C-alpha cells in the first residue's frame, strides 16, 4: 500500500452511519476538463474507517474552497485500479514565508582599519 498527499480546494465532508458501519467521504474540487464539466470538478474520496471521525470533524474547520492537504493511502482495488482512502486533512498555509533578515548588531561589526597616513 502506498501513501500520498495532495493539495486541493475543500468542498466538504460527509458521514452516514448504517448500523455499526460508518461511511465517510471528503469532497474536493479539481480543475474541470472543459468537456463534461465547467467550474470545479467535484470529486469524492472515501475516508478510512479508523480515521472517519477525525477527518469528518476536521471538515468543520475549513471554508468552502479553502486549500487543504489530504493524506491518503492508495490500496489495491479491483481491475488493477487503486482505491484512495483519506487518512488526514489539514489546512495549507498559503501565506508566503517572509525572509528572516536581521540588521547586524553594532557590537558585532568589525572595525575597518583607518588608512595609513601618507608618510613623507
Steps between C-alpha positions, in 0.01 A plus 500: 500500500631846409446827686469835328384859553333756279397863533149578377206736551285378792128452437375295795492182706208264536427208732218248506471227758310181418477273802863464620666610176606858423515617140697822476622707206695816441408707193742727318513702183734446212561675170210439259567305183317760289304230318262344750524763776572869556591674824631238739507127454350356819684190619426283803747282686407239758644553847673205667269354767749551785547867401133576423422704812823700488476594131125564515537733801798679343271596213316741730815713528532588130328755280364391163778507238772536765821329394551181702752216503352150501718207605372171365588136449477345156376145545456243228157505349336283238607491135853629577367830633605674818252582773578825683414513872538836677690486830553865595405849384663830592507860382775606263684811613472728198679796655840544338788453736670827583877489486659548838730797461671649799700817514852432621556571865732805533708315759560220251614723215866480423684826512657592172858613538563865429723563201861571591596862486724581210858478610730777396 
